Amino acid sequence: MESMLNKLKSTVTKVTADVTSAVMGNPVTREFDVGRHIASGGNGLAWKIFHGTKKSTKQEVAVFVFDKKLIDKYQKFEKDQIIDSLKRGVQQLTRLRHPRLLTVQHPLEESRDCLAFCTEPVFASLANVLGNWENLPSSISPDIKDYKLYDVEMKYGLLQVSEGLSFLHSSVKMVHGNVTPENIILNKSGAWKIMGFDFCVSSSNPSEQEPKFPCKEWDPNLPSLCLPNPEYLAPEYILSVSCETASDMYSLGAVIFAVFNKGKPIFEVNKQDIYKSFSRQLDQLSRLGSSSLTSIPEEVREHVKLLLNVTPAVRPDADQMTKIPFFDDVGAVTLQYFDTLFQRDNLQKSQFFKGLPKVLPKLPKRVIVQRILPCLTSEFVNPDMVPFVLPNVLLIAEECTKEEYVRLILPELGPVFKQQEPVQILLIFLQKMDLLLTKTPPDEIKNSVLPMVYRALEAPSIQIQELCLNIIPTFANLIDYPSMKNALIPRIKNACLQTSSLAVRVNSLVCLGKILEYLDKWFVLDDILPFLQQIPSKEPAVLMGILGIYKCTFTHKKLGITKEQLAGKVLPHLIPLSIENNLNLNQFSSFIAVIKEMLSRLESEHRTKLEQLHMMQEQQRSLEIGNQMNASEETGVTHAGSQQIDKVFNNTGTDLLTGGESENKEDGLQNKQKRASLTLEEKQKLAKEQEQAQKLKSQQPLKPQVHTPIAPSKQTKDLTDTLMDNITSLTSLSVSTPKLSASSTFTSVPSTGLNMMFSTPIDNSKRNLTNGLNANMGFQTSGFSMPVNPNQNYFSGSSTAGVTTMTLGAAPTLSSYSPLSVPPAAVKAQQRPADMSALNNLFGPQKPKVSMNQLSQQRPNQWLNQFVPPQGSSGMGSAAMGVQANVMGQAAFGMQGNPFFNPQNFAQPPATMTSSSSASNDLKDLFG
C-alpha cells in the first residue's frame, strides 16, 4: 500500500513538475489556469496538450505547450529552425478561421522554457486515438487508452477533414503539406479539426489565376521537426520536388488507410534513404490492387485507390470527395446538418428536429452525447424551437445514466421548466414526467419539476388541465407524500370545484380515484370524502365519479371506511344521489349495488360488535355473581353464620354431656325463639354451608363460578348393624332398676355404659345415627343446644372438659332377650315393655317441677314423645323406648350429679307422653 502511495505521489509530483517547468513564466499562465496533461499532437506529437480554464470566465480551453527541453540535443541554429517552423504553423492556424480548423483562443506566447497557445477544448489527437501515445504522461488516461472509433465517427471525421481541405484549396489557395493523424485533432465534442500548418504552401499566383505552389527540396540534414512526415507525403514531393492540392489528397488517402488499419500507414519509409524508399513506393503504388485495401470499407475502397494514384491529376479533389456516396450515411449527414445548424431558419430546423427521433436510436451514445446534445441544448435560447428540441433532449436523457443526466442535461433544462409559453412545453414535460421524477434529484424535483405540475393544474387552458389530470396517476408513486398531500391534492380539488368544464371536473374525480392507493386512510376519510359532498354539479358522469371514489375507498384493503363514517356521512350522501333523475338504469344499479354492499358490511360489523359486547357483559355479570356469592360465603357464612352455627352445635354437644346452665336467661330465650323457627331443611342447609365455608378456608382460592345450592337428597341407609350393636349393649344394663329418691346422687365409676363426645359441630347424619334409628325420624338436633363454657367442668369427676362419662349400675341379665339368637319377628312377638322405673323416679309426679333452662328451651318433651310407645304398642317398640329411656336417664343423672344443677330449676314434665307414629312406622319399615 505504501509503495502504491509513493508511486502515486511521484507521478503527481512529476506531472506537476512538468507543468511547472514547461509553463512557468509563460504569459499564457496570466490568463489561464493550466491543469493536467491530457494528450499530445502536432508534427511529431511535439506539442503537449493540457486541460485549462480561463481565469476570468472559467471557460474551458486546451493549452498547447512545446517544451524547449525536447530540442536541447540540437545545435542553436537547428533549435532556431525548429522554433521558427513551430511558430509559423501556429501563426498560420491563428489567422485561419473555419469550423473544420482548430480554433485558437489565445495566440502563441513564448517564454525562455516553452511555447504555448490556447485553443478550444480538445480530447486528443487522431494519432493518440489510433494508438500512438508518444509524449503522453506515463499513466495514460483510460479515456484515450480504451477509445474506439465508431463507423459513423470515422465517416464523418474524414468528411470533416475533406471539407477542411476543400476550404484550404478553394478558398485560401493553400496546400497544407502535412496532413497526418498527428495534425488532426478531436475536440471535446468529437469533431475532427485540422492543425499543423508548419509546412503549408500558399499560391504564388494572384487569386484570379491558376494557383501555383512552390515546393522546397527535401533536405535530410534538417531536424525531423523541420520536415513533414514522409509516410503520408505524396511521391511528387520527393521525386519531382513539386506540390499541388492533389498532394494533400494523397495524404488524405493515406490517412483513410491508417484510420481503417489501426493507425498503420500504407508504406513504411526509411528516412535515412528517403529517395530509394519513395522509388520502391512508387512501384508499389503503380501495382496497387484491391487486395491491398481489404481493411477499407468496400464502398470507399475505389476512392482510396484513386487518392493513392501515382498521377496527381487522377486523384479526386477535396470537393469531389465530400460528395462520394460513402459520406451519405444517415449518421454522417445528421452530424453534418448539426454543424451547419446556425445557417438554417426556424422552419428548416423544425423539420429537421421532427425527424431526429427516428435517427437517434441508430447513433452511438457517445456520438449523441458529445456531438448532438450540445447542439440541441444550444437551441433552448430560441423559445419557438423548444417544443421541437425538447422531445429529442428527453429522448437522449432516457439513454443517459443518472449521473450523466444531472451533469449534462438537467442544468440545461432548468430555465425551460419555468417557461409557460408556448403551452406545448408543459405538455411535453407532463408526458415525460416519470423520466424527470426518476432521474432528477429530490431537491430539484421539489424546486423545479413539481412547481411546473402545479402551474399546469392552474393553467387557463382546459387542454393542459385535462392532460395534466390524465398523466398525474402515471407518476403518482414517484411523488413524495408531503408534496402530494399539501400541494398536489388541494390543487386537484380546487380545479374540480372552480372549473366550468365538465371534462376537467370528471377528470379530477378520476385522477383522485386513481391516486387513492398512495394516500393515507385517515387523510382520505377526513379530507377526500367530505370534499365529495361539496361538488355542486349533478351530471351522471360526475355522480359516477363520486360513486367510484366511494367504492374504491370502501373496497380497498388498505383504506376502507369505518361504520361510523358509513352510517353518518357516506350513506346519507349516496342514497339521495342514487335517485337523481339523470341516472339511467345501469348507473342506478351501480349505486344500489354499492349501497347494499355498504349496508351489509355495516350490519355485519355492528352485529359482531354487539355480540361481543353482549358476551363481555354476560361474562362480567357472571364474574360479579360469583364474586358476590364468594363474598357472602366468606363474610356472612364465615363470620356471622359460622359463629352462630358453631355456637349452636358446640352448645348442643356440651349441654347433652354436661348440662351447663345459661349465663344469660334473655339470651337463652332469644336463642330459643330463633331456633324454634328453623325447619329441618334450613338446618341441613346451614350445616352444609358451614362445611363449605370450612373447606373454602382450608383450600386455595378458586376461580369464581356460579354456585347453585342442591337440595339434600334423602337416602335410605341400612341401620341394622348399628341398631343391633345398640341392642347388644343394652343386655349389660339392668331392665328393672330400683327407684331412687330425689336426693340420690351418682358418682363416677368405671364406665360400662355409653360414652359421647361433642368436640366439634355434630353432623346431621352422625346425630341421626347415634341412637341407632332411622335418619328420617323427626329428630331435632337443635333441641340440645346449651351455652357451654369450654373451660368450666360440670362434672364431679375429673373428666376432660366437654366430655361426659356416665356410668350405671351393673345391668341384670336379660334372659328372655337375645338379639343375636331371636329373629326380629320373634322379638316383636315375645318381648315385654321395658322397665321405665328409672325414668319414673326422675320424671314422676312426686318430683318437684324442674325448669331445665337450656333443655326446656329445646322442648325435650317433644323429643321424648317421639320415642314413647303408645298404649298397646309392640314389644319392639318398648325395647326401643327402653334404649331411649336409658340414654335420657343417663343424661338426666349426669345433670343431677352435677352440683351446678338445682332441682328447683327443673319443671315438671307431663305425666303422660304421647306416642310418635313416625317412629313406629320407621321401625315397622325397617324390621318388616
KEMAR-325122 format. One line per 8 residues: for each residue y, x, z of C-alpha. Coordinates in steps of 0.5 Angstrom, whole numbers, plus 500, padded with zeros to 3 digits. Layout:
KEMAR-325122
Y X Z | ...
end
This chain:
KEMAR-325122
500 500 500 | 505 506 502 | 503 509 495 | 505 503 491 | 511 502 495 | 513 509 494 | 512 509 486 | 516 502 486
521 506 490 | 521 512 485 | 521 507 479 | 527 503 481 | 531 510 483 | 529 513 476 | 532 507 473 | 538 507 477
539 514 476 | 538 513 468 | 543 507 468 | 548 511 472 | 547 517 469 | 548 514 462 | 553 509 463 | 557 512 469
564 514 467 | 564 510 460 | 570 505 459 | 565 499 458 | 563 499 465 | 570 497 467 | 569 490 464 | 561 489 464
556 490 469 | 550 494 467 | 543 491 469 | 536 493 468 | 533 497 462 | 530 491 457 | 529 494 450 | 531 500 445
533 499 438 | 537 502 432 | 535 508 428 | 529 512 431 | 530 507 437 | 535 512 440 | 539 506 443 | 537 504 450
539 496 451 | 541 494 458 | 542 487 460 | 549 486 462 | 554 481 464 | 562 480 463 | 565 481 470 | 571 476 468
567 470 465 | 560 472 468 | 558 472 460 | 551 474 459 | 551 480 454 | 547 486 452 | 549 493 453 | 547 499 448
547 506 450 | 546 512 447 | 545 518 452 | 547 524 449 | 542 528 453 | 537 526 448 | 540 531 443 | 541 537 448
536 540 444 | 540 540 437 | 546 545 436 | 553 543 436 | 554 541 429 | 548 537 429 | 550 534 435 | 556 532 432
553 530 425 | 548 525 430 | 554 522 434 | 558 521 427 | 552 517 424 | 551 513 430 | 559 512 431 | 559 510 423
554 505 424 | 557 501 430 | 563 501 427 | 561 498 421 | 557 493 424 | 563 491 429 | 567 490 422 | 562 485 419
561 478 422 | 555 474 420 | 550 469 423 | 545 474 420 | 548 480 423 | 548 482 430 | 555 480 434 | 559 485 437
562 483 444 | 565 490 445 | 567 495 441 | 564 502 441 | 566 506 447 | 565 514 448 | 564 518 454 | 562 525 456
555 523 457 | 554 517 452 | 556 512 447 | 556 505 449 | 558 498 446 | 556 491 448 | 553 485 443 | 550 478 444
544 477 449 | 538 481 446 | 531 480 447 | 528 486 444 | 528 490 437 | 522 488 432 | 519 495 433 | 518 493 440
515 487 439 | 511 490 434 | 508 495 439 | 513 501 438 | 515 502 445 | 519 508 444 | 525 510 449 | 523 504 453
522 504 461 | 515 507 464 | 514 500 466 | 514 496 460 | 516 488 461 | 510 483 460 | 515 479 456 | 515 485 451
508 487 452 | 505 480 451 | 510 478 446 | 506 475 440 | 510 472 434 | 508 465 431 | 508 464 424 | 514 460 424
518 465 427 | 515 471 422 | 517 466 416 | 524 464 419 | 525 471 421 | 524 474 415 | 528 468 412 | 534 470 416
533 478 414 | 533 476 407 | 540 471 408 | 543 477 411 | 541 482 406 | 544 477 401 | 550 477 405 | 551 484 404
549 485 397 | 553 479 394 | 559 478 399 | 560 485 402 | 557 489 396 | 554 494 400 | 547 497 401 | 544 497 408
540 503 406 | 535 503 412 | 532 496 413 | 527 497 418 | 524 494 424 | 528 498 429 | 534 496 426 | 532 488 426
534 485 433 | 531 479 436 | 537 476 440 | 535 472 446 | 534 465 442 | 529 469 438 | 534 469 432 | 533 476 427
539 480 427 | 541 486 422 | 544 492 425 | 544 500 424 | 549 501 418 | 549 508 419 | 547 509 412 | 550 504 409
553 505 402 | 559 501 399 | 560 499 392 | 565 504 389 | 567 500 383 | 572 494 384 | 569 488 386 | 570 484 379
566 490 376 | 558 491 377 | 557 495 384 | 555 502 384 | 553 505 390 | 553 513 390 | 547 516 394 | 546 522 397
540 527 396 | 535 527 401 | 536 533 406 | 530 535 410 | 534 540 414 | 538 535 417 | 536 532 424 | 532 526 424
537 521 427 | 541 523 421 | 536 521 416 | 534 514 414 | 526 512 416 | 522 514 410 | 516 510 411 | 521 504 409
525 507 404 | 525 506 396 | 522 511 392 | 528 512 388 | 532 515 394 | 528 521 394 | 525 522 387 | 531 520 383
537 520 388 | 539 513 386 | 540 507 390 | 542 500 389 | 541 493 392 | 534 493 390 | 532 499 394 | 534 494 400
529 489 397 | 523 494 397 | 525 496 404 | 524 488 406 | 517 488 402 | 515 494 407 | 518 490 413 | 514 484 411
508 488 410 | 509 491 417 | 510 484 420 | 503 482 418 | 500 488 419 | 501 489 427 | 507 494 425 | 504 499 421
507 501 415 | 504 500 408 | 504 508 407 | 504 514 412 | 510 519 410 | 509 527 411 | 516 528 413 | 515 536 412
513 535 405 | 517 529 403 | 517 529 396 | 510 530 395 | 508 524 399 | 513 520 395 | 510 522 389 | 503 520 391
506 514 394 | 509 512 387 | 502 513 384 | 499 508 389 | 505 503 388 | 503 503 381 | 496 501 382 | 498 496 388
493 491 388 | 492 484 392 | 486 488 395 | 491 492 399 | 495 486 401 | 490 482 404 | 493 482 411 | 499 478 408
499 470 407 | 497 468 400 | 503 464 399 | 507 470 399 | 503 476 397 | 505 476 390 | 512 476 392 | 511 482 397
507 485 391 | 514 484 387 | 518 487 392 | 514 493 392 | 514 495 385 | 516 501 383 | 521 499 378 | 527 496 382
529 491 376 | 522 488 377 | 524 486 385 | 527 480 387 | 534 480 389 | 535 477 396 | 538 470 394 | 532 469 390
527 471 396 | 531 466 400 | 528 460 395 | 521 462 395 | 516 456 397 | 514 461 403 | 520 459 406 | 520 452 405
516 451 411 | 518 445 415 | 519 449 422 | 523 454 418 | 527 449 415 | 528 446 421 | 531 452 424 | 535 454 418
538 447 419 | 540 448 426 | 543 455 424 | 548 451 420 | 549 445 424 | 556 447 425 | 557 446 418 | 555 438 418
558 432 419 | 556 427 424 | 552 422 419 | 548 428 417 | 547 430 424 | 545 423 426 | 540 423 420 | 537 430 422
536 428 429 | 533 422 428 | 527 425 424 | 527 431 429 | 522 428 434 | 517 428 428 | 518 435 427 | 518 438 435
511 437 436 | 509 442 430 | 513 447 433 | 511 452 439 | 514 451 445 | 518 458 446 | 521 456 439 | 523 450 441
526 452 448 | 529 459 445 | 532 456 438 | 532 448 438 | 534 446 445 | 541 451 446 | 543 447 439 | 541 440 442
545 441 448 | 551 444 445 | 552 437 442 | 553 434 448 | 560 435 448 | 560 430 442 | 559 423 445 | 558 420 439
552 425 438 | 549 424 445 | 545 418 443 | 542 422 437 | 541 428 441 | 538 426 448 | 532 423 446 | 530 430 443
532 433 449 | 528 429 454 | 522 430 449 | 523 437 450 | 523 436 457 | 516 433 458 | 513 439 455 | 517 444 460
515 446 467 | 519 443 473 | 522 450 473 | 524 450 466 | 527 443 466 | 531 445 472 | 533 452 470 | 534 450 462
535 442 461 | 538 439 468 | 544 443 468 | 546 440 461 | 544 433 463 | 549 433 469 | 555 431 465 | 551 426 461
549 422 467 | 556 420 468 | 557 417 461 | 558 410 460 | 559 410 453 | 556 409 448 | 551 404 452 | 545 407 449
546 413 453 | 544 408 459 | 538 405 455 | 535 412 453 | 535 414 460 | 532 408 463 | 527 409 458 | 525 416 461
527 414 468 | 520 416 470 | 521 423 467 | 527 424 471 | 525 422 477 | 518 426 477 | 522 433 475 | 529 432 478
529 435 485 | 531 430 490 | 538 431 491 | 539 431 484 | 536 424 484 | 540 421 489 | 546 424 487 | 546 423 479
540 419 477 | 540 413 482 | 547 412 481 | 546 411 474 | 541 406 475 | 546 402 480 | 551 403 474 | 546 400 469
545 394 474 | 552 393 475 | 554 394 467 | 557 388 464 | 552 388 458 | 547 383 459 | 542 387 455 | 543 393 459
542 389 466 | 535 386 462 | 533 393 460 | 534 396 467 | 530 390 471 | 525 391 466 | 524 398 467 | 525 399 474
518 397 476 | 515 402 472 | 518 408 476 | 519 404 483 | 514 408 486 | 518 414 485 | 524 412 488 | 524 413 496
524 408 500 | 531 408 504 | 534 408 497 | 530 402 495 | 532 398 501 | 539 400 502 | 542 401 495 | 537 398 489
534 391 492 | 541 389 494 | 544 390 487 | 538 386 484 | 539 381 489 | 547 381 487 | 545 381 480 | 541 375 481
546 371 484 | 552 372 481 | 550 373 473 | 551 367 469 | 545 369 464 | 538 365 466 | 534 371 463 | 538 376 468
536 371 474 | 529 370 471 | 528 378 470 | 531 379 477 | 526 375 480 | 520 378 476 | 523 385 478 | 523 383 485
516 381 485 | 513 387 482 | 516 392 487 | 514 388 493 | 508 392 494 | 513 398 495 | 517 394 501 | 515 393 508
512 387 510 | 518 385 515 | 523 387 510 | 520 382 505 | 520 377 511 | 527 378 513 | 530 379 507 | 527 377 501
524 371 503 | 531 368 506 | 534 370 499 | 530 366 495 | 533 360 498 | 540 362 496 | 538 362 489 | 542 356 486
539 354 479 | 533 349 479 | 531 351 472 | 523 351 471 | 523 359 470 | 527 360 476 | 523 356 480 | 516 359 478
519 366 479 | 521 364 486 | 514 361 487 | 511 368 484 | 514 372 489 | 512 367 495 | 505 367 492 | 505 375 491
507 376 498 | 502 371 501 | 496 374 498 | 498 381 498 | 493 384 503 | 499 389 506 | 504 384 506 | 502 377 508
507 371 511 | 506 369 518 | 504 362 520 | 511 361 523 | 514 363 517 | 510 358 513 | 511 352 518 | 518 354 519
521 356 512 | 516 357 506 | 513 350 506 | 520 347 507 | 523 350 502 | 517 350 497 | 515 342 498 | 522 340 495
522 345 490 | 515 342 487 | 517 335 486 | 523 338 481 | 524 333 475 | 524 339 471 | 517 342 472 | 511 340 468
504 338 470 | 502 345 469 | 508 348 473 | 507 342 479 | 499 344 479 | 501 351 481 | 506 349 486 | 501 345 489
495 350 489 | 500 355 493 | 502 350 498 | 495 347 499 | 493 355 500 | 498 356 505 | 497 349 509 | 489 351 509
491 358 512 | 496 355 517 | 491 350 519 | 485 356 520 | 490 361 523 | 493 356 528 | 486 352 530 | 483 359 531
489 361 536 | 488 354 539 | 480 355 540 | 481 362 543 | 487 359 548 | 482 354 550 | 477 359 551 | 481 363 555
484 357 559 | 476 355 561 | 475 362 563 | 481 362 567 | 479 355 570 | 472 358 572 | 474 364 575 | 479 360 579
474 355 581 | 469 361 583 | 475 365 587 | 476 358 591 | 469 357 593 | 468 364 595 | 475 364 599 | 473 357 602
466 360 604 | 469 367 606 | 474 363 610 | 472 356 612 | 465 357 613 | 465 365 616 | 471 364 621 | 471 356 623
464 353 621 | 461 360 623 | 464 360 630 | 462 352 631 | 455 352 628 | 453 359 631 | 456 356 638 | 452 349 637
446 353 635 | 447 358 641 | 448 353 646 | 442 349 644 | 437 354 645 | 441 356 651 | 441 349 654 | 434 348 653
432 354 656 | 437 355 662 | 440 348 663 | 447 351 663 | 453 347 666 | 459 346 662 | 465 349 664 | 470 344 661
468 337 661 | 473 335 656 | 471 340 651 | 464 337 652 | 466 330 651 | 469 332 644 | 463 336 642 | 459 330 643
463 326 639 | 464 331 633 | 456 332 633 | 454 325 634 | 458 323 628 | 454 328 623 | 448 326 620 | 441 330 619
443 331 611 | 450 334 613 | 447 338 619 | 442 341 614 | 448 343 609 | 452 346 615 | 445 350 616 | 445 353 609
452 354 608 | 451 358 615 | 445 362 612 | 449 363 605 | 455 366 609 | 451 371 613 | 448 373 606 | 455 374 603
457 378 609 | 451 383 608 | 451 383 600 | 455 387 595 | 461 383 592 | 458 378 587 | 461 376 580 | 465 369 581
461 364 579 | 460 356 580 | 456 354 586 | 453 347 586 | 450 345 592 | 443 343 591 | 440 337 596 | 435 340 601
428 338 598 | 423 335 602 | 416 338 602 | 410 335 606 | 408 341 610 | 401 342 613 | 402 342 620 | 394 341 622
394 348 624 | 400 348 629 | 398 342 632 | 391 344 633 | 394 350 637 | 398 346 641 | 393 341 643 | 389 347 645
394 350 649 | 394 343 653 | 387 344 655 | 389 349 660 | 394 344 663 | 393 339 668 | 392 332 666 | 393 329 673
399 332 676 | 400 330 684 | 407 327 685 | 413 332 687 | 418 330 692 | 425 330 690 | 426 337 694 | 420 340 691
422 347 688 | 419 351 683 | 418 359 683 | 417 363 677 | 409 365 677 | 406 369 671 | 406 365 665 | 401 361 663
405 356 659 | 409 356 653 | 415 361 652 | 421 359 648 | 427 364 646 | 433 362 642 | 437 368 641 | 439 366 634
441 359 631 | 435 355 630 | 433 354 623 | 431 347 622 | 424 348 620 | 423 352 626 | 425 347 630 | 421 341 627
415 345 628 | 416 347 635 | 412 341 637 | 407 341 632 | 410 335 629 | 412 333 622 | 418 335 620 | 420 329 617
421 326 624 | 427 324 627 | 429 330 631 | 436 331 632 | 437 338 634 | 444 338 636 | 442 334 642 | 440 340 645
447 344 645 | 450 346 651 | 455 351 652 | 452 358 655 | 455 364 657 | 450 369 655 | 452 374 661 | 450 369 666
443 368 669 | 441 361 670 | 434 362 673 | 432 364 680 | 427 369 677 | 429 376 674 | 429 373 667 | 433 376 661
439 372 659 | 438 367 654 | 430 367 655 | 427 362 660 | 420 362 662 | 417 356 665 | 410 356 669 | 406 350 671
400 350 676 | 393 351 674 | 391 346 669 | 385 342 670 | 380 342 665 | 379 336 660 | 372 335 660 | 373 329 656
378 332 650 | 376 338 646 | 380 338 640 | 375 343 637 | 369 339 637 | 371 332 637 | 374 330 630 | 380 326 629
377 320 628 | 373 320 635 | 379 323 639 | 383 317 636 | 378 312 639 | 376 316 645 | 382 319 648 | 386 315 654
393 315 655 | 395 322 658 | 398 322 666 | 405 321 666 | 406 322 673 | 410 329 672 | 415 325 668 | 415 319 673
416 324 679 | 422 326 675 | 425 320 672 | 422 315 676 | 426 309 680 | 426 313 686 | 430 318 684 | 438 318 684
442 317 678 | 443 324 675 | 448 326 670 | 446 331 665 | 452 334 662 | 450 337 656 | 443 334 656 | 446 327 656
451 328 651 | 446 329 646 | 442 323 648 | 436 325 651 | 433 318 652 | 433 317 644 | 430 324 643 | 424 322 648
424 315 646 | 422 318 639 | 415 320 643 | 414 315 648 | 408 311 645 | 409 303 645 | 404 299 649 | 397 299 647
398 305 643 | 392 309 641 | 389 315 645 | 392 320 640 | 399 317 641 | 398 318 648 | 396 325 647 | 402 327 643
406 324 648 | 403 328 653 | 405 334 649 | 412 332 649 | 412 330 656 | 409 337 658 | 415 340 654 | 420 336 657
417 336 664 | 418 344 664 | 425 344 661 | 427 339 667 | 423 343 672 | 427 349 670 | 433 345 671 | 431 343 678
429 350 680 | 436 353 678 | 441 353 683 | 447 351 679 | 444 344 677 | 446 339 682 | 441 333 683 | 447 328 684
449 330 677 | 443 327 673 | 444 320 671 | 438 315 672 | 434 314 665 | 432 308 663 | 426 305 666 | 422 303 660
422 308 654 | 421 304 647 | 416 307 642 | 418 310 636 | 415 307 630 | 417 313 625 | 413 318 630 | 407 313 630
407 313 622 | 407 320 621 | 401 321 626 | 398 316 622 | 399 319 615 | 397 326 618 | 391 324 621 | 389 318 617
end
